[in-house]
Amino acid sequence: MKRLLTALIALCLLGGVVIANGERADGANEILAVVNGQAITYQEIVGDSDMQTEISTTRASQRVPATVSDKEIEKQLVSQRLISYVLQKLLDAEADRVQLKISDSQMRAVLMRERKYIGLADSDVRGWASYLKEKYNLTPGEYRERRRGEIRRNEVMNYMAGAYGPLPPQFPLEIYFSMSVSPADLREEFAREADQWRIARNIDYRRFRLLYPSETSLDAVRKLQNAVIMGDTSVLARVQKNESLENASEGLIKLIEDLALPGVKLELGDRTTARDDSELDVRTYQMALSVPATGGISDPGYAEDEDADGQKLIGMQFVQLYSREDGDRRDFESPKVQEGLRVTIENQRFVQNRSKVEQALLKRAAIVPEKLFVR
């Protein structure tokens, strides 16, 4: 579990590169990065955003202490945007190189689901246009092409991270990491954390889950992950400090509203007692076993589910355990153990591989050091 947390942190904070620190000269348009020979400037990253409003919103929603200056918050906001923007450029280049396309029929299915999420009939063309104008200041055509680009980047990322198995011949991507699990991998994982493969009963727990459609943009996913697991103001950190799930999730709820992402599900489960693992899915059961029997907060991990229409949702979860009763350790050959080991390793590999892909891509970009800035 610790390795999974490390991978999640790496996935969310690949933006730990050096960018402008300090005061930006009025009118200066600093070069922050160079991607495929093209300069990316501060103005290109910030655009027409009202940074002061974003700073104030971040300070309020994340409960940033007064000791943290506006300049420090701005630096972090720009850093996060810069890394997301650079990765978008690099992923677009990879998708172009292998001519990866998202068909019109795929887009119709995605947009149909999004309209259903917000309660609009598929035939309500005017209502859809009004919604997009209000939320994004985009026409339906502009929004469709923006979403096509986001989905395309997600697809090429998943191919490189091994989510779809070996690369097909038509996608000769240079970056690829496998998710395959061997019998030796299963045995090694069992030996490493054998104490967690126990028969537990009367598991008194609550579960936090954040789920979103698999085609959600990488930038939006990064923001959601940061709000859940990163820093002293994240949901996880605040629950670890004995705040309730409801209070700790206030900032996340506000972020979800601001992002206006269709299909996002935030589940703050009720406190309940499971008789044994027959009443829990594999992921939740293993999280409940990963902390002391007397109680604690598990590390965050991967989550997946389906919506009412059978469409896949992915995201993250953690368990707040109050107590459990431990029994004997399970044998390696147990079907429960085999299933749990495979799920655990595949979840770890998926998160780790996406992080590896991002790191490999970012090596192709030049992030300009602060000392080279012209102010």
N, C-alpha and C positions, 0 to 999 in steps of 0.2 A: 504493500500500500504506500509505503514511503516513496518508492520509486515512481509510482503513479502520480503522487503529489508533485514530485520534482518535475516530471514530464509536463504536467498541467501548467506548472509555474513557468517552465521554459516556453510552452506554447503561448502563454499569455504575455510574457515579458521579454520576448525577443527584441522588444524595443529598448533594451538596456544598452543602447549605443549612445555616443556622445553627440549632442546637437547643441544649438545655441544656448548659452547659459548667461543670463544677465539681461541687460536692457537692449532692446532693438532700436537702432537709430531710425528716426522718422524718415520715411521714404526709401529706406534701404530695402533691397530685394535680395536677401542673402541666398546663396546656393547651399542647400542642405544635403543634396545627394546628386549623384550622376548614375543614370540607369540606361544601359544600351546606348551610351554616347549622348544622352539627352539630360540636360540639367533640370533639377527639380528645385524650385525656389520656395522661400517662405510664403510668398503670396499665393503660389499655386496650392500649397497645403491649406492655408487659412481661408483663402477665397474671400467671400464677402461676409464671413461669419462675424458676429459681434462677440469678440473674445471676452470682453468684460462680463457679458451676460453668461457666457459658458463657464467662466471662472466662478461667478457667483452661484450658478446652479450646481456646479461640482462641489463647491464648498458646503452648500446647504444639504445636498442629497447624500454626500459621503461623510458629512460631519467632520470636515477637515479642520484641525485646530487652528486657532488664530495665529499661532507661532509660525505657521507655514504661509509664506508670502504669496501674493497674487502672481508674481513672476515665476515662482517655483511651480505653481499649479499650471500656468501657461506653458512652461517648459514641458511638463508631463503630457499635457493635452496635445501639443504640437509633436512631441516624440511619438505618441501613440498613432497619431494621424500619419506621420511620415512613414513609419514602418508599414502600416496598412497600405498606404499609397504605393510604396516601393514594391511590396509583394504583389499588389494588383497588376502593376506594370510587368513584372517578371512572369507572373502566371499567364497574363494575356499573351506574352511573347511565346511561351511554351505551347499554349493552346493554338496559336497561329501556326507554329512550326509543324504541328501534327494535323493541322486543319480539323480540329475538333469543333463540331457544330452541335447546337441545340436546336432541334426541329421546331417548326411552328406548332405541331401537335403537342409536343412536350410543353411548350409555353402556354398553350390554351388550357391544358390540364392544371398547370401551376396557378395561372391567374383565376381559373374557375374556383379552385380551392380557396384562394385568397379572398375572393368576393364572398364565398360562403362563410368564411371565418368572421367577416365583418357584418354579416346579415343582409347582403345584397343578392337579389336574384341575378342569375347570369344574363337575363335579358334587360336588366336595368342599366342601360348604357349611360344615361344621363347621370344617374346616381353615382356610378363608378367614376365618371369624369369629374364630378364635383368633389368626391372624396380625394382623388389624387391631386387635384388642384389645391385643396385645403391642406393636405398632409405634406405633400412633397413639391408643390408648385410645378407639377409635370402634367403633360397631356398623357392620355392612355398609351399612345404610340411611344412616347419618350420613356414612360415607365416600363413598358414591355421590353424595350431594348436595354434599359438599365438592369432589369432582372435577368435578361438573357445573359448579359455579361457576368453577373454575379454567379449564376448557376454554372456557367461555363468554367469559371475559375474554380469553383468547388469541385467540378467533375475532374479537371486535370489534376488538382491536388489529390483527390481520392485515388486516381490511377497511380500517381507517383508514390503515395503512401501505402500501396498494396491492398487497399480496401476491396478492389475488384479482382484480386488474384494476380497471376502472372500477366505481364503486359501483352496485349494483343499485337500481332505483327504490324498493324496499321498505325500503332502509337509507339514508335521507337524513341521513347523519352530517355534522356541521359541520366535523369535522377529517378531512382526507384529503390524502394525498401520493401522487403517481403514481410507479410504477416503470418506466414505458414508456421504451424506449431508441430514439432516432432515429438515422438514418445520420450526422447531424452529431455526435451524442454519440460514436459509434464512432470517427469521424475525429479528434475532439478527444482522446479517450483514447489513441489510437495515437500522436499527435504528442507527447503529454505524456511517454510512457514507451516510446518506440520502441526504445530499446536493450534493453529486456527481451524483445522479440519476436525472439529469436535461435534459431538451430538449435543446440541443445546436445547433447553426447554424453557418455557415461561419467559419468553423474550419480551421485556417491557421496553418499548421504543417509540420514537417519532422519526419520520423520514422527511427530508427536504429534497424536492426534485424540481429542476428547471429544465424544461423540454422545449424544443423548437423544431420546425420543419428542417429536413436535411439540406434543403436548398437555401437556407438563410445565409446571407452574405458573411464572408470571413471577418469583415470589419465589425459587423454587429455582434457576431459570436465572441470576438475578442473583448468587446465592451461588456457583454454579459458575464463572461468568465472572470474578468477583472473585478466586477462588482460582487461576485460570489466568493472568490477565494483569495484575492490579492489585497494585502495591506491591512492596517489596523481597523479600517472602517468597513471591511468586507463583511458579508453575511456570516461567513464561517468564523472570522475572528471575533465578531460580536457575540455569537452564540457560545464560543469558547470562554467568553468573559461572563457567562451566565445571563445574557439577555435572552428574552424569549424569541422564538423564531419569527413571531409576528413583528416585534419591534425591530429586530435585526434586518428584516426584509423590506423595511420602509423605503430605503434608498433604491433598492433593486426594483421595487414596484413602480417608483417614479421613473426610473430609467426605461423600463419596458413601455410605459406610457409615452415617454418622449420619443423613443425609437419607432413607435407605431408599427411594430412587427406583427403581421397577421399570423395566427396559429401558435403563438408562444403560450406555454402552460406553466404556471408557477404553482406547485403543490406543497402546501405546508400541512403535512399529514397530522391527523389527530393522534394523541397518545393512545397506544393500544398494546395488547399482549398477545403475541403469537405462541400457540401451544408448542410448536416445534418447527423445523424447516419445511414441513409440508405446507405451511401457511405463508411462506415467504419465497420470493424469487431468489435465484442464486446470488445475484449481486447484493441485494439487501441483507441476506443471511450472512454473507462473508463480511460485510461491513459491521454487522452487529457482533461478529466474533473477533473483530480486529482491535477492540478496545477492552479494558478490564471488565470482568464480570460484574463489578460493582457500579459500572457506569462510565460514560465519557462520550466524546465526539469523535466519530471516525474521520479518516482522511477523505477528501472528496474523490469521487470516481465517476466513471462513465455511466450513462443511463440511456435507455432507449424504450420506446413504447410505440403505440399506434394511435391515431386519432379515430374518430367515429367512422370515418370512411376507409380505414385500413391503411392510411398513409403513414410512413415511418416518421417518427419523431426521435431526435437524439438530444443529448445534453449532459447534465451532471447531477450528482446527488451526494448526500451524506446522511448518516444516521446519528441521531441523538439517543444513546442507549441509557436507560435508567437502571436496569438490572437484568440478569439472566442466570439460569442454573446450568452449569457445565457438566457434561457426562464424559464418557470414554472417547478417546480419539478414534476417528474413522480409519479404516485401512485404505491404502493407496488404490486398491483395485475396486473400491466401492464406486458404483455408477454415479452417486452424488459427488464424490470427489473428482472423478474424471471429468464430469460436466463442469463443475465449478472451476477446476484448474484450467480447462480450455478457455472458458469465458474470461477468467481473470487475465490470462496471458494475452488473449486477443485484444481485450480492452487496453491493456498496457501498451501493446505493440501499436495499436491504432493511434493513440495519443502520442507516443514517442515518435512514430514514423512521420506524423504530420509536423512535429517539431523539427525533426531531422530535415524534412523537405524544405521548410522555411529557412533553416540555417544554411542549407546548401544553396538555395536561391539567393539569399542575402549576400553570399560571398561574391556574387556576380555584380553587385552594386557597390558603388563607392559612396559611403556615408562621410560627408565632409567634416573633418575635425574642427572643433571650435576655433583653434588658433589660425585657421585659414579664412575665417569669416572677414568680409570687408564691411566695416561699420562706419 
